Amino acid sequence: MLKAVIFDMDGVLIDSEPVHYQANKQLMENMGYEISYEYYKQFIGSTCTRMWQTIIKDYKLDKTVEWLLVESDKICDEIIRENGYPPVKGAVNLVKDLRQAGYVLAVASSSKPERIEKNVTALDIKHCFYKLVSGEKVENPKPAPDVFLKAAREIGVSPEECIVIEDSDNGVKAAKAAGMVCIGYLNPGSGVQTLSEADYVVESLENIDSFFVNMVYCHTRGEAMIIAETDRLTIRETKVEDVDRFYEIYSEPEITAYMENLYDDINEEREFARNYIENMYKFYEYGMWTVCLKDGKVIGRAGLCNREINGELEIEVGYVIDKAYQNQGYATEAIKASLDYAKNRLEVSHVNAFIRKGNEASIKAVKKTGFRYVQEAEIDEHEYEIYRKNLI
């Protein structure tokens, strides 16, 4: 279960990497040396101490790390005074949304402690973080996992309960070495970073939120994500172990009178479920889900599916409720939750319901949730009535 989100700072919360490069390049020029970006980019995500140790060795500088740190900070501060650090678009809203959702937040940055505190204070999000952890305070910098492991210890969670948001290859490697799930953010200002070891890569933080972050975590860990909670139900992604219960539900003739049955061989159904979970949920971010009572008992399925009609891919709502729990409003709750997801997460304009003629119970259920009759159609040798619910 996801409990904590750990943010890198430079390149994730603030667009600082170009500023740091400019400051360090200027300092090297002041000393009579040229430093190319191709050379410099190896240090992105690592500590300034490690960077200057390497530069001293490579350029045979007669300066100490301490002197270089002070001088580069002076130049950096001057640049910041003139222009400021631009915040990464979407980062502040994401931090606040994750905090509102109840996750424990931390910063694990290669920057010095005082710079971390100064920047999150300037962004007015310091209060959102439980801990601010500096790579200068651990033995090994990124790509070693030390700073992320220290952050997990200080916020009281295991590495397996964390997800990291990083913008550099060094940072991603450090997160994965720590045993954490990692979202890579392709920040153009962070140079050419492949982020190939990240579990998921995004090009912007503006369109992701706590739901998305939890989804990446669950899909990476192989956990069933909770899609919605209603007054009486929990609707979550299906697990392979749900298949046994589905066979109990589908054993009632009334259930399969108007829908396709499961495979005759339960092992085939389990394999189908594995493939469905791996592909449908991860690529489409929706599908048929499992409907449970609050105590965890599985009573049916509900969700959103794809159906091609006249060459167009349409989203349809579907459901099945165990006979013992029918006529108690559970179908209505499940349908409404699916529609809310379609509207708020998928932002689709409408959802269809394809109901076989004669299935009066389903017609009644969709009408109760605002669907309106559209037309009849023959699909796969069956006569259907098509209903539609406009969402905008």
NORPEUR-V510731 format. One record per residue. N is the residue number from 1. RES is the residue in one letter. SS is DSSP state (@ for helix, = for strand, . for the rest). PSI is psi in whole degrees, 0 to 359 (none if undefined). Layout:
((N:RES:SS:PSI) (N:RES:SS:PSI))
This chain:
((1:M:.:135) (2:L:.:126) (3:K:.:332) (4:A:=:148) (5:V:=:127) (6:I:=:125) (7:F:=:134) (8:D:.:162) (9:M:.:299) (10:D:=:118) (11:G:.:351) (12:V:.:310) (13:L:.:321) (14:I:=:148) (15:D:.:69) (16:S:.:340) (17:E:@:315) (18:P:@:325) (19:V:@:316) (20:H:@:317) (21:Y:@:316) (22:Q:@:317) (23:A:@:316) (24:N:@:324) (25:K:@:318) (26:Q:@:320) (27:L:@:317) (28:M:@:320) (29:E:@:323) (30:N:@:333) (31:M:.:1) (32:G:.:23) (33:Y:.:151) (34:E:.:138) (35:I:.:117) (36:S:.:158) (37:Y:@:326) (38:E:@:321) (39:Y:@:317) (40:Y:@:328) (41:K:@:343) (42:Q:@:341) (43:F:@:352) (44:I:.:125) (45:G:.:346) (46:S:.:183) (47:T:.:157) (48:C:@:326) (49:T:@:311) (50:R:@:320) (51:M:@:309) (52:W:@:329) (53:Q:@:318) (54:T:@:318) (55:I:@:319) (56:I:@:316) (57:K:@:313) (58:D:@:323) (59:Y:@:359) (60:K:.:49) (61:L:.:145) (62:D:.:40) (63:K:.:157) (64:T:.:158) (65:V:@:319) (66:E:@:317) (67:W:@:316) (68:L:@:321) (69:L:@:315) (70:V:@:313) (71:E:@:320) (72:S:@:327) (73:D:@:323) (74:K:@:314) (75:I:@:317) (76:C:@:316) (77:D:@:323) (78:E:@:318) (79:I:@:318) (80:I:@:321) (81:R:@:324) (82:E:@:321) (83:N:@:338) (84:G:.:164) (85:Y:.:121) (86:P:.:128) (87:P:=:148) (88:V:.:130) (89:K:.:129) (90:G:.:344) (91:A:@:314) (92:V:@:316) (93:N:@:323) (94:L:@:316) (95:V:@:313) (96:K:@:322) (97:D:@:318) (98:L:@:321) (99:R:@:317) (100:Q:@:327) (101:A:.:353) (102:G:.:9) (103:Y:.:147) (104:V:=:130) (105:L:=:146) (106:A:=:158) (107:V:=:133) (108:A:=:96) (109:S:=:153) (110:S:.:350) (111:S:.:167) (112:K:.:153) (113:P:@:316) (114:E:@:327) (115:R:@:323) (116:I:@:311) (117:E:@:320) (118:K:@:318) (119:N:@:316) (120:V:@:333) (121:T:@:318) (122:A:@:327) (123:L:.:354) (124:D:.:40) (125:I:.:12) (126:K:@:322) (127:H:@:345) (128:C:@:342) (129:F:.:134) (130:Y:.:324) (131:K:=:147) (132:L:=:115) (133:V:=:130) (134:S:=:138) (135:G:@:345) (136:E:@:347) (137:K:@:12) (138:V:.:165) (139:E:.:314) (140:N:.:130) (141:P:.:169) (142:K:.:137) (143:P:.:7) (144:A:.:154) (145:P:.:2) (146:D:@:313) (147:V:@:325) (148:F:@:322) (149:L:@:322) (150:K:@:318) (151:A:@:316) (152:A:@:316) (153:R:@:317) (154:E:@:335) (155:I:@:0) (156:G:.:34) (157:V:.:163) (158:S:.:156) (159:P:@:327) (160:E:@:345) (161:E:@:11) (162:C:=:154) (163:I:=:142) (164:V:=:144) (165:I:=:117) (166:E:=:157) (167:D:.:359) (168:S:.:155) (169:D:@:319) (170:N:@:318) (171:G:@:318) (172:V:@:316) (173:K:@:321) (174:A:@:317) (175:A:@:315) (176:K:@:324) (177:A:@:333) (178:A:.:355) (179:G:.:25) (180:M:.:152) (181:V:=:145) (182:C:=:130) (183:I:=:124) (184:G:=:132) (185:Y:=:117) (186:L:.:86) (187:N:.:118) (188:P:@:330) (189:G:@:350) (190:S:@:10) (191:G:.:191) (192:V:.:99) (193:Q:.:131) (194:T:.:327) (195:L:.:31) (196:S:.:337) (197:E:.:357) (198:A:.:151) (199:D:.:334) (200:Y:=:141) (201:V:=:134) (202:V:=:153) (203:E:.:354) (204:S:.:149) (205:L:.:358) (206:E:.:332) (207:N:.:16) (208:I:.:155) (209:D:.:189) (210:S:@:325) (211:F:@:314) (212:F:@:314) (213:V:@:315) (214:N:@:323) (215:M:@:315) (216:V:@:317) (217:Y:@:309) (218:C:@:315) (219:H:@:326) (220:T:@:320) (221:R:@:352) (222:G:.:26) (223:E:.:149) (224:A:.:120) (225:M:.:138) (226:I:=:124) (227:I:=:318) (228:A:=:152) (229:E:=:129) (230:T:.:186) (231:D:.:323) (232:R:.:352) (233:L:=:153) (234:T:=:124) (235:I:=:120) (236:R:=:167) (237:E:.:149) (238:T:.:145) (239:K:.:153) (240:V:@:325) (241:E:@:348) (242:D:@:340) (243:V:@:320) (244:D:@:318) (245:R:@:325) (246:F:@:321) (247:Y:@:326) (248:E:@:317) (249:I:@:315) (250:Y:@:356) (251:S:.:342) (252:E:.:125) (253:P:@:326) (254:E:@:332) (255:I:@:317) (256:T:@:5) (257:A:.:329) (258:Y:.:17) (259:M:.:163) (260:E:.:143) (261:N:.:174) (262:L:.:171) (263:Y:.:148) (264:D:.:323) (265:D:.:118) (266:I:@:330) (267:N:@:326) (268:E:@:320) (269:E:@:320) (270:R:@:319) (271:E:@:320) (272:F:@:318) (273:A:@:318) (274:R:@:313) (275:N:@:322) (276:Y:@:313) (277:I:@:317) (278:E:@:322) (279:N:@:310) (280:M:@:309) (281:Y:@:319) (282:K:@:324) (283:F:@:325) (284:Y:@:339) (285:E:.:22) (286:Y:.:181) (287:G:.:192) (288:M:=:129) (289:W:=:176) (290:T:=:135) (291:V:=:124) (292:C:=:152) (293:L:=:169) (294:K:.:335) (295:D:.:2) (296:G:.:352) (297:K:.:128) (298:V:=:124) (299:I:=:3) (300:G:=:198) (301:R:=:152) (302:A:=:157) (303:G:=:203) (304:L:=:134) (305:C:=:168) (306:N:=:141) (307:R:=:131) (308:E:=:123) (309:I:=:122) (310:N:.:40) (311:G:.:359) (312:E:=:137) (313:L:=:119) (314:E:=:150) (315:I:=:129) (316:E:=:153) (317:V:=:145) (318:G:=:160) (319:Y:=:159) (320:V:=:132) (321:I:=:135) (322:D:.:139) (323:K:@:323) (324:A:@:344) (325:Y:@:13) (326:Q:.:160) (327:N:.:29) (328:Q:.:11) (329:G:.:3) (330:Y:@:321) (331:A:@:317) (332:T:@:316) (333:E:@:316) (334:A:@:319) (335:I:@:314) (336:K:@:319) (337:A:@:321) (338:S:@:320) (339:L:@:321) (340:D:@:319) (341:Y:@:316) (342:A:@:320) (343:K:@:312) (344:N:@:326) (345:R:@:315) (346:L:@:339) (347:E:.:42) (348:V:.:156) (349:S:.:330) (350:H:=:161) (351:V:=:141) (352:N:=:160) (353:A:=:120) (354:F:=:111) (355:I:=:128) (356:R:=:139) (357:K:.:136) (358:G:.:346) (359:N:.:75) (360:E:@:327) (361:A:@:318) (362:S:@:323) (363:I:@:317) (364:K:@:319) (365:A:@:315) (366:V:@:326) (367:K:@:323) (368:K:@:335) (369:T:.:15) (370:G:.:9) (371:F:.:149) (372:R:=:143) (373:Y:=:137) (374:V:=:302) (375:Q:=:172) (376:E:=:155) (377:A:=:150) (378:E:=:121) (379:I:=:123) (380:D:.:46) (381:E:.:19) (382:H:=:147) (383:E:=:127) (384:Y:=:151) (385:E:=:131) (386:I:=:128) (387:Y:=:153) (388:R:=:142) (389:K:=:115) (390:N:=:135) (391:L:.:351) (392:I:.:none))
